[in-house]
């Protein structure tokens, strides 16, 4: 008796198993890509919100007015993100025999929840409040 050409059931099952393992791997990569994309979006929004709050505090320290005339704040567009009140920490930088340069450290923290855990983004920056205000005079 002659064998008919074609694949045996065992060969087909082995091929389907290998294909299934490959597809499961691809699906898990897609899931990871979606997670990382959302995480990147969250960090970008938090960074923009922190920069906005930092700039407002810096302008306030430099004596600028008219902050209420600006466009809508990001905190109103993204209520899930909470901006803590920016911290202003005075610093003194001694420079030889010259009087110390007055500096301020501004620290802005943004918090949000993702997947049941709290995420935190902190922006630190140093500003010399009195310097730029006197250059233009």
Phi and psi in degrees as a GROMACS rama.xvg file:
@    title "Ramachandran Plot"
@    xaxis  label "Phi"
@    yaxis  label "Psi"
@TYPE xy
-93.1677  142.47  UNK-2
-77.3838  139.869  UNK-3
-76.534  141.122  UNK-4
-69.0891  147.557  UNK-5
141.181  -170.563  UNK-6
-102.337  148.001  UNK-7
-83.07  163.568  UNK-8
-60.8407  -37.0108  UNK-9
-63.9544  -41.0861  UNK-10
-66.3537  -40.3072  UNK-11
-64.9534  -43.1063  UNK-12
-63.7705  -39.4719  UNK-13
-64.6704  -42.2418  UNK-14
-64.9262  -42.3122  UNK-15
-64.7302  -39.3635  UNK-16
-62.9801  -45.8159  UNK-17
-63.1015  -42.1508  UNK-18
-62.608  -41.9962  UNK-19
-63.5691  -42.4529  UNK-20
-62.3681  -42.0337  UNK-21
-63.4678  -42.56  UNK-22
-67.2784  -37.1253  UNK-23
-63.049  -40.701  UNK-24
-61.6402  -43.7497  UNK-25
-65.2224  -39.3084  UNK-26
-66.5132  -38.2384  UNK-27
-67.348  -34.8236  UNK-28
-65.3442  -39.1753  UNK-29
-64.2961  -41.4296  UNK-30
-61.52  -44.0267  UNK-31
-63.5688  -38.0796  UNK-32
-63.6724  -42.7163  UNK-33
-63.4889  -43.076  UNK-34
-62.1294  -46.6922  UNK-35
-66.7944  -34.085  UNK-36
-64.5733  -44.4369  UNK-37
-64.9424  -41.3186  UNK-38
-62.432  -42.7931  UNK-39
-62.8447  -40.8147  UNK-40
-62.5683  -45.1816  UNK-41
-60.0985  -45.2238  UNK-42
-66.7261  -37.9101  UNK-43
-64.7251  -44.365  UNK-44
-62.9037  -44.2836  UNK-45
-62.4837  -41.1881  UNK-46
-64.6419  -41.8258  UNK-47
-65.2752  -40.784  UNK-48
-65.8247  -41.0335  UNK-49
-64.3262  -42.3802  UNK-50
-63.9682  -38.7156  UNK-51
-62.6126  -47.6127  UNK-52
-65.0111  -38.1671  UNK-53
-62.3999  -46.3798  UNK-54
-63.8847  -40.381  UNK-55
-60.5463  -45.5961  UNK-56
-66.4494  -40.2517  UNK-57
-62.6862  -43.2029  UNK-58
-65.2767  -36.9088  UNK-59
-63.7719  -43.36  UNK-60
-65.3516  -32.2891  UNK-61
-82.6115  -6.15508  UNK-62
89.3169  14.639  UNK-63
-75.0046  148.081  UNK-64
-120.135  176.918  UNK-65
86.2753  18.2227  UNK-66
-67.3612  -22.9204  UNK-67
-75.8194  -11.2806  UNK-68
-88.4474  4.96555  UNK-69
-82.0755  166.976  UNK-70
-63.7718  176.527  UNK-71
-58.159  135.41  UNK-72
-71.2621  148.605  UNK-73
-62.7345  -29.1396  UNK-74
-63.9391  -24.5173  UNK-75
-80.6981  -29.4371  UNK-76
-77.7946  -29.0628  UNK-77
-126.811  78.3917  UNK-78
-68.4849  -14.8196  UNK-79
-72.7456  -17.3002  UNK-80
-97.5037  127.896  UNK-81
-109.703  123.404  UNK-82
-96.6061  124.303  UNK-83
-77.9477  155.311  UNK-84
-58.1077  126.707  UNK-85
-59.6206  134.431  UNK-86
-85.3018  137.552  UNK-87
-118.827  115.364  UNK-88
-113.825  115.375  UNK-89
-68.6968  139.038  UNK-90
-126.561  157.563  UNK-91
-129.126  125.16  UNK-92
-110.544  105.404  UNK-93
-73.1794  132.764  UNK-94
-126.717  87.6974  UNK-95
54.1967  -126.955  UNK-96
-92.2904  -3.97622  UNK-97
-75.912  148.518  UNK-98
-56.8433  148.411  UNK-99
-57.8865  143.22  UNK-100
-83.3013  121.584  UNK-101
-75.454  122.846  UNK-102
-126.082  157.273  UNK-103
-132.963  135.184  UNK-104
-93.0111  125.91  UNK-105
-108.303  124.842  UNK-106
-121.073  121.379  UNK-107
-117.763  131.008  UNK-108
-120.363  132.535  UNK-109
-118.525  134.112  UNK-110
-123.104  145.015  UNK-111
-155.901  161.579  UNK-112
-108.424  135.716  UNK-113
-136.772  122.66  UNK-114
58.2431  33.5252  UNK-115
86.4926  -6.9096  UNK-116
-115.747  148.189  UNK-117
-84.898  134.212  UNK-118
-109.091  148.722  UNK-119
-132.76  135.061  UNK-120
-124.988  127.732  UNK-121
-122.416  132.574  UNK-122
-115.991  126.631  UNK-123
-116.529  139.693  UNK-124
-153.398  150.572  UNK-125
-110.574  134.74  UNK-126
-132.458  145.409  UNK-127
-107.333  94.3443  UNK-128
-57.8288  -39.5563  UNK-129
-85.6618  -11.6397  UNK-130
-71.3351  -55.4595  UNK-131
-68.233  -30.4161  UNK-132
-63.8143  -25.7763  UNK-133
-95.1201  -14.8801  UNK-134
-68.4473  -42.2478  UNK-135
-77.905  -2.80355  UNK-136
